């Protein structure tokens, strides 16, 4: 037999406790917590949350990662102002990791998460856009950018 702290709360007591919580919680708190959860989930689905010695490929699911990133991006503008910068930074890192994993053109020049991006060497501008430039523009259109960036 296990020792119990006391009798189980009744349904009425549980309902009263939930009502009390709902009176005290702010929407900003829920939006921020949900956004943070989505960012953490996206990182896990991109294989970024593996412990040393673990194989990160078991958690990788690019479809789920994309959904989590999209949802976090949608909620980011609703987060409290004091949290907007860390959220934008986290989303940028996730988007970069997603681009690298999906093999988006130019992703190899961007460095890994936490690594500085390296700029490609400057090239002379041709008279019109080259097919390579048009392909890069299409790839950039698929990448997410944080609001206000």
PALOLO-78407 format. One line per 8 residues: their letters; for each residue x, y, z of N, C-alpha, C, CB. Coordinates in steps of 0.2 Angstrom, whole numbers, plus 5000, padded with zeros to 4 digits. Glycine has a CB too. Layout:
// residues N
A) X/Y/Z/X/Y/Z/X/Y/Z/X/Y/Z ~ ...
//
This chain:
// residues 149
XXXXXXXX) 5004/4994/5000/5000/5000/5000/5004/5006/5000/4995/5000/5006 ~ 5002/5011/4996/5006/5017/4996/5003/5023/5001/5007/5020/4989 ~ 5007/5027/5004/5004/5032/5008/5001/5038/5004/5009/5035/5013 ~ 4995/5040/5005/4992/5045/5001/4992/5051/5006/4985/5043/4999 ~ 4993/5057/5002/4993/5064/5005/4986/5065/5009/4995/5069/5001 ~ 4981/5063/5006/4974/5064/5008/4969/5061/5004/4973/5072/5009 ~ 4963/5063/5005/4958/5060/5000/4958/5063/4993/4951/5061/5003 ~ 4956/5060/4988/4956/5063/4981/4951/5069/4981/4954/5057/4976
XXXXXXXX) 4953/5074/4977/4948/5080/4977/4942/5078/4973/4952/5086/4973 ~ 4937/5081/4975/4930/5079/4971/4930/5083/4965/4924/5081/4976 ~ 4926/5081/4961/4925/5084/4954/4923/5092/4955/4919/5081/4950 ~ 4920/5093/4960/4918/5100/4962/4924/5104/4964/4913/5101/4967 ~ 4929/5101/4968/4935/5104/4970/4939/5105/4964/4938/5100/4975 ~ 4940/5100/4960/4944/5101/4953/4941/5107/4949/4944/5094/4950 ~ 4935/5107/4948/4932/5112/4944/4933/5119/4947/4924/5111/4943 ~ 4933/5120/4954/4934/5126/4957/4942/5128/4956/4932/5126/4965
XXXXXXXX) 4946/5123/4957/4953/5125/4956/4955/5127/4949/4957/5119/4957 ~ 4951/5124/4944/4952/5126/4937/4949/5133/4936/4949/5121/4932 ~ 4944/5134/4938/4941/5141/4938/4946/5146/4941/4934/5141/4941 ~ 4949/5145/4946/4953/5149/4949/4959/5151/4945/4956/5147/4956 ~ 4962/5145/4942/4968/5146/4937/4966/5150/4931/4970/5139/4935 ~ 4960/5149/4928/4957/5153/4923/4957/5160/4924/4951/5150/4920 ~ 4955/5162/4930/4954/5169/4932/4961/5172/4932/4951/5169/4939 ~ 4966/5169/4934/4973/5172/4935/4977/5171/4929/4976/5168/4941
XXXXXXXX) 4976/5167/4924/4980/5167/4919/4979/5172/4914/4980/5160/4915 ~ 4985/5174/4910/4984/5179/4905/4985/5176/4898/4989/5185/4906 ~ 4982/5179/4893/4983/5176/4887/4990/5177/4884/4978/5180/4882 ~ 4994/5182/4886/5001/5183/4884/5005/5177/4887/5004/5189/4887 ~ 5003/5174/4893/5007/5169/4896/5005/5162/4892/5004/5167/4903 ~ 4999/5161/4890/4998/5155/4886/5001/5156/4879/4990/5155/4885 ~ 5001/5161/4876/5004/5162/4869/5011/5161/4869/5002/5169/4866 ~ 5014/5164/4874/5022/5163/4875/5024/5156/4876/5024/5168/4881
XXXXXXXX) 5020/5153/4881/5021/5146/4882/5020/5141/4876/5017/5143/4888 ~ 5015/5143/4873/5014/5139/4867/5019/5140/4861/5007/5140/4864 ~ 5021/5146/4861/5026/5147/4856/5033/5144/4858/5027/5155/4855 ~ 5035/5144/4864/5041/5141/4866/5040/5133/4865/5042/5143/4874 ~ 5035/5130/4867/5034/5123/4866/5034/5121/4858/5027/5121/4868 ~ 5032/5125/4854/5032/5124/4847/5039/5125/4844/5028/5129/4843 ~ 5043/5130/4847/5050/5131/4845/5054/5124/4848/5053/5137/4848 ~ 5053/5122/4854/5056/5116/4856/5055/5110/4852/5055/5115/4864
XXXXXXXX) 5048/5109/4851/5046/5104/4847/5049/5104/4840/5039/5103/4846 ~ 5050/5110/4837/5053/5110/4830/5060/5108/4830/5052/5117/4827 ~ 5064/5110/4836/5071/5109/4836/5072/5101/4837/5074/5112/4842 ~ 5067/5098/4841/5068/5091/4842/5066/5087/4835/5063/5088/4847 ~ 5061/5090/4831/5060/5086/4825/5065/5088/4820/5053/5089/4823 ~ 5069/5093/4821/5075/5094/4816/5081/5090/4818/5076/5101/4816 ~ 5080/5086/4824/5086/5082/4827/5091/5087/4830/5090/5079/4821 ~ 5089/5092/4833/5094/5097/4836/5094/5096/4844/5092/5104/4835
XXXXXXXX) 5090/5092/4846/5089/5091/4854/5092/5084/4856/5082/5091/4856 ~ 5096/5081/4852/5099/5075/4854/5104/5076/4860/5102/5071/4848 ~ 5105/5071/4864/5110/5072/4870/5116/5069/4867/5108/5068/4876 ~ 5122/5071/4870/5128/5068/4867/5128/5060/4867/5134/5070/4871 ~ 5130/5058/4861/5130/5050/4861/5124/5047/4858/5132/5047/4867 ~ 5118/5051/4858/5112/5049/4855/5112/5050/4847/5106/5053/4858 ~ 5108/5046/4844/5107/5047/4837/5101/5051/4836/5106/5040/4833 ~ 5102/5058/4833/5097/5062/4832/5092/5061/4827/5100/5069/4831
XXXXXXXX) 5094/5056/4823/5089/5054/4817/5083/5051/4819/5093/5050/4812 ~ 5082/5048/4825/5076/5045/4827/5070/5050/4828/5077/5041/4833 ~ 5072/5056/4829/5067/5061/4831/5065/5066/4824/5069/5066/4836 ~ 5069/5065/4819/5069/5069/4813/5062/5068/4810/5075/5069/4809 ~ 5058/5073/4809/5052/5073/4805/5051/5080/4802/5046/5071/4809 ~ 5053/5081/4796/5053/5088/4793/5046/5090/4792/5057/5087/4786 ~ 5041/5086/4791/5034/5089/4790/5032/5092/4797/5030/5083/4788 ~ 5033/5088/4802/5031/5091/4809/5035/5097/4810/5032/5085/4814
XXXXXXXX) 5042/5097/4809/5046/5103/4810/5043/5109/4807/5053/5101/4808 ~ 5041/5108/4800/5039/5114/4796/5032/5116/4799/5037/5112/4789 ~ 5028/5112/4801/5021/5114/4805/5023/5118/4811/5017/5108/4806 ~ 5027/5115/4815/5029/5118/4821/5032/5125/4820/5034/5114/4826 ~ 5037/5126/4815/5040/5132/4814/5034/5137/4811/5045/5132/4808 ~ 5030/5135/4807/5025/5139/4804/5020/5142/4810/5020/5135/4799 ~ 5018/5137/4814/5014/5139/4820/5017/5144/4824/5012/5133/4824 ~ 5024/5143/4826/5027/5148/4830/5028/5154/4827/5034/5145/4832
XXXXXXXX) 5029/5154/4820/5029/5161/4817/5023/5164/4817/5031/5159/4809 ~ 5017/5161/4816/5011/5164/4817/5009/5167/4824/5005/5159/4815 ~ 5012/5164/4829/5011/5166/4836/5016/5172/4838/5011/5161/4840 ~ 5022/5172/4835/5027/5176/4837/5025/5184/4837/5033/5176/4832 ~ 5021/5186/4833/5019/5193/4833/5014/5195/4839/5016/5196/4827 ~ 5011/5189/4842/5007/5190/4848/5010/5189/4854/5001/5185/4847 ~ 5017/5188/4854/5020/5187/4861/5022/5193/4864/5027/5183/4859 ~ 5023/5194/4870/5025/5200/4873/5031/5203/4870/5026/5199/4881
XXXXXXXX) 5031/5210/4870/5037/5213/4866/5044/5211/4869/5036/5220/4867 ~ 5044/5210/4876/5051/5209/4879/5053/5202/4877/5050/5209/4887 ~ 5049/5197/4874/5051/5191/4872/5052/5190/4865/5046/5186/4875 ~ 5051/5195/4861/5051/5195/4854/5058/5193/4851/5048/5201/4850 ~ 5063/5196/4853/5070/5195/4851/5072/5188/4852/5075/5200/4854 ~ 5071/5185/4857/5074/5178/4858/5069/5174/4854/5073/5176/4865 ~ 5063/5175/4853/5059/5171/4848/5061/5171/4841/5051/5173/4849 ~ 5062/5178/4839/5065/5179/4832/5071/5175/4831/5066/5186/4831
XXXXXXXX) 5076/5175/4836/5082/5172/4835/5082/5164/4835/5087/5174/4841 ~ 5077/5162/4839/5076/5154/4839/5073/5152/4832/5072/5152/4845 ~ 5068/5156/4830/5065/5154/4824/5070/5155/4818/5059/5159/4822 ~ 5074/5160/4818/5079/5160/4813/5084/5154/4813/5084/5167/4814 ~ 5086/5152/4818/5090/5146/4819/5087/5140/4816/5093/5145/4826 ~ 5080/5139/4818/5077/5133/4816/5076/5134/4808/5070/5133/4819 ~ 5074/5139/4806/5073/5140/4798/5080/5138/4795/5071/5147/4797 ~ 5085/5140/4797/5092/5139/4794/5093/5131/4794/5097/5143/4798
XXXXXXXX) 5092/5128/4800/5093/5121/4801/5088/5117/4796/5091/5119/4808 ~ 5082/5120/4795/5077/5116/4791/5080/5117/4784/5070/5120/4792 ~ 5082/5123/4782/5085/5124/4775/5091/5119/4774/5087/5131/4774 ~ 5095/5119/4779/5101/5114/4778/5099/5107/4777/5106/5115/4784 ~ 5094/5105/4781/5092/5098/4781/5088/5096/4774/5087/5096/4787 ~ 5084/5101/4772/5081/5100/4765/5085/5101/4759/5074/5104/4765 ~ 5091/5103/4760/5095/5104/4754/5093/5110/4750/5095/5098/4750 ~ 5091/5116/4753/5089/5122/4750/5095/5125/4747/5086/5127/4754
XXXXXXXX) 5095/5127/4740/5101/5130/4737/5104/5135/4741/5100/5133/4730 ~ 5111/5135/4742/5114/5141/4746/5114/5139/4753/5110/5147/4745 ~ 5111/5134/4756/5111/5132/4763/5118/5130/4765/5106/5126/4764 ~ 5122/5127/4761/5129/5125/4763/5133/5131/4765/5132/5121/4757 ~ 5132/5137/4762/5136/5143/4763/5133/5147/4770/5135/5148/4758 ~ 5128/5144/4773/5125/5148/4779/5128/5146/4785/5118/5147/4779 ~ 5132/5141/4786/5135/5138/4792/5130/5134/4796/5137/5144/4796 ~ 5132/5131/4801/5127/5127/4805/5124/5131/4810/5130/5121/4808
XXXXXXXX) 5119/5128/4814/5116/5131/4819/5121/5133/4825/5110/5127/4823 ~ 5121/5140/4826/5126/5142/4831/5133/5144/4828/5128/5137/4836 ~ 5134/5143/4821/5140/5145/4818/5138/5151/4814/5142/5139/4813 ~ 5143/5155/4813/5142/5161/4809/5141/5160/4802/5148/5166/4810 ~ 5137/5163/4799/5136/5163/4792/5142/5165/4788/5129/5166/4789 ~ 5144/5162/4782/5149/5165/4778/5146/5167/4772/5154/5159/4777 ~ 5148/5173/4770/5145/5176/4764/5149/5174/4758/5146/5184/4764 ~ 5146/5172/4752/5149/5170/4746/5153/5176/4744/5144/5167/4741
XXXXXXXX) 5159/5174/4740/5163/5179/4737/5159/5184/4732/5169/5176/4733 ~ 5160/5190/4732/5156/5194/4727/5157/5192/4720/5158/5202/4728 ~ 5152/5193/4716/5152/5191/4709/5150/5198/4705/5147/5185/4707 ~ 5152/5198/4699/5150/5204/4695/5143/5203/4693/5155/5205/4689 ~ 5139/5208/4693/5132/5208/4691/5131/5207/4683/5128/5214/4693 ~ 5128/5202/4680/5127/5202/4673/5121/5206/4671/5125/5194/4671 ~ 5120/5207/4665/5115/5212/4663/5108/5210/4665/5115/5212/4655 ~ 5106/5203/4666/5100/5201/4668/5101/5195/4673/5095/5199/4662
XXXXXXXX) 5096/5193/4676/5096/5188/4681/5098/5181/4678/5090/5187/4685 ~ 5103/5178/4681/5105/5171/4678/5100/5166/4680/5112/5170/4680 ~ 5100/5160/4677/5096/5155/4679/5097/5153/4686/5096/5149/4675 ~ 5104/5153/4688/5106/5152/4695/5102/5157/4700/5113/5152/4696 ~ 5102/5164/4698/5099/5169/4702/5092/5168/4703/5101/5176/4700 ~ 5089/5166/4698/5081/5164/4698/5080/5158/4702/5079/5163/4691 ~ 5084/5153/4702/5083/5147/4707/5084/5149/4714/5088/5142/4705 ~ 5089/5154/4715/5090/5156/4722/5084/5160/4725/5097/5160/4723
XXXXXXXX) 5082/5164/4720/5076/5168/4722/5070/5164/4724/5074/5173/4717 ~ 5069/5158/4720/5063/5154/4722/5065/5150/4728/5063/5148/4716 ~ 5071/5148/4730/5073/5145/4736/5072/5150/4742/5080/5143/4736 ~ 5074/5156/4741/5073/5161/4746/5065/5162/4748/5076/5168/4745 ~ 5061/5162/4743/5054/5163/4744/5051/5157/4748/5050/5163/4737 ~ 5054/5151/4748/5052/5146/4752/5054/5146/4759/5054/5139/4749 ~ 5059/5150/4761/5062/5151/4767/5058/5156/4771/5069/5153/4767 ~ 5057/5154/4778/5053/5159/4782/5058/5165/4784/5050/5155/4788
XXXXX) 5055/5170/4785/5059/5176/4788/5054/5178/4794/5060/5181/4783 ~ 5058/5180/4800/5054/5182/4806/5050/5189/4804/5058/5183/4812 ~ 5044/5190/4807/5041/5196/4805/5045/5202/4808/5034/5196/4809 ~ 5045/5207/4804/5049/5213/4806/5057/5213/4804/5049/5214/4813 ~ 5059/5208/4801/5066/5207/4799/5067/5210/4792/5068/5200/4799
//
